[in-house]
């Protein structure tokens, strides 16, 4: 599934909106790679957290379209705890998810999940997944 971040007007406005939503300045990132090296979900991501931060620093929304990294983020805060600059990267990932969800595009469409499959999943996992991946 391809869901996309739609830029408001310019990359500067995107960076400002991302900072407002997350409360974090992506421009503080020095690209050390500690976040990617410590991320337990990195193997599942098509772009490592370090590159997501790099793309966000320059407002390259076109290059962020279709990547799964901020959807696969487990929000475990390992990256945030280990970041030498003190950036809460998990909050940035959440803000990137919110930017997509605010366009009314769901990453997971609940109506397309077969009822039999839905019955097998734990309810708490379903609720958590829907909160994270639907608008």
VENCORFEN-V58594 format. One record per residue. N is the residue number from 0. RES is the residue in one small letter. D_FIRST is the distance of its C-alpha to the first C-alpha in whole Angstrom. Layout:
n=N res=RES d_first=D_FIRST
n=N res=RES d_first=D_FIRST
This chain:
n=0 res=x d_first=0
n=1 res=x d_first=4
n=2 res=x d_first=6
n=3 res=x d_first=10
n=4 res=x d_first=13
n=5 res=x d_first=16
n=6 res=x d_first=19
n=7 res=x d_first=22
n=8 res=x d_first=25
n=9 res=x d_first=25
n=10 res=x d_first=24
n=11 res=x d_first=27
n=12 res=x d_first=26
n=13 res=x d_first=23
n=14 res=x d_first=25
n=15 res=x d_first=27
n=16 res=x d_first=24
n=17 res=x d_first=23
n=18 res=x d_first=26
n=19 res=x d_first=27
n=20 res=x d_first=24
n=21 res=x d_first=25
n=22 res=x d_first=28
n=23 res=x d_first=28
n=24 res=x d_first=29
n=25 res=x d_first=26
n=26 res=x d_first=29
n=27 res=x d_first=31
n=28 res=x d_first=29
n=29 res=x d_first=31
n=30 res=x d_first=28
n=31 res=x d_first=30
n=32 res=x d_first=27
n=33 res=x d_first=29
n=34 res=x d_first=25
n=35 res=x d_first=24
n=36 res=x d_first=27
n=37 res=x d_first=27
n=38 res=x d_first=23
n=39 res=x d_first=23
n=40 res=x d_first=19
n=41 res=x d_first=19
n=42 res=x d_first=19
n=43 res=x d_first=15
n=44 res=x d_first=14
n=45 res=x d_first=13
n=46 res=x d_first=16
n=47 res=x d_first=19
n=48 res=x d_first=20
n=49 res=x d_first=23
n=50 res=x d_first=21
n=51 res=x d_first=19
n=52 res=x d_first=22
n=53 res=x d_first=23
n=54 res=x d_first=20
n=55 res=x d_first=21
n=56 res=x d_first=25
n=57 res=x d_first=25
n=58 res=x d_first=22
n=59 res=x d_first=20
n=60 res=x d_first=17
n=61 res=x d_first=16
n=62 res=x d_first=16
n=63 res=x d_first=14
n=64 res=x d_first=11
n=65 res=x d_first=8
n=66 res=x d_first=10
n=67 res=x d_first=9
n=68 res=x d_first=13
n=69 res=x d_first=14
n=70 res=x d_first=11
n=71 res=x d_first=13
n=72 res=x d_first=17
n=73 res=x d_first=19
n=74 res=x d_first=21
n=75 res=x d_first=24
n=76 res=x d_first=26
n=77 res=x d_first=27
n=78 res=x d_first=26
n=79 res=x d_first=28
n=80 res=x d_first=31
n=81 res=x d_first=31
n=82 res=x d_first=31
n=83 res=x d_first=34
n=84 res=x d_first=33
n=85 res=x d_first=33
n=86 res=x d_first=29
n=87 res=x d_first=27
n=88 res=x d_first=24
n=89 res=x d_first=22
n=90 res=x d_first=23
n=91 res=x d_first=21
n=92 res=x d_first=18
n=93 res=x d_first=18
n=94 res=x d_first=19
n=95 res=x d_first=16
n=96 res=x d_first=14
n=97 res=x d_first=17
n=98 res=x d_first=16
n=99 res=x d_first=13
n=100 res=x d_first=14
n=101 res=x d_first=17
n=102 res=x d_first=15
n=103 res=x d_first=14
n=104 res=x d_first=10
n=105 res=x d_first=9
n=106 res=x d_first=7
n=107 res=x d_first=8
n=108 res=x d_first=10
n=109 res=x d_first=13
n=110 res=x d_first=15
n=111 res=x d_first=12
n=112 res=x d_first=14
n=113 res=x d_first=17
n=114 res=x d_first=20
n=115 res=x d_first=22
n=116 res=x d_first=19
n=117 res=x d_first=19
n=118 res=x d_first=23
n=119 res=x d_first=23
n=120 res=x d_first=21
n=121 res=x d_first=23
n=122 res=x d_first=23
n=123 res=x d_first=24
n=124 res=x d_first=20
n=125 res=x d_first=19
n=126 res=x d_first=20
n=127 res=x d_first=19
n=128 res=x d_first=16
n=129 res=x d_first=16
n=130 res=x d_first=18
n=131 res=x d_first=16
n=132 res=x d_first=12
n=133 res=x d_first=13
n=134 res=x d_first=15
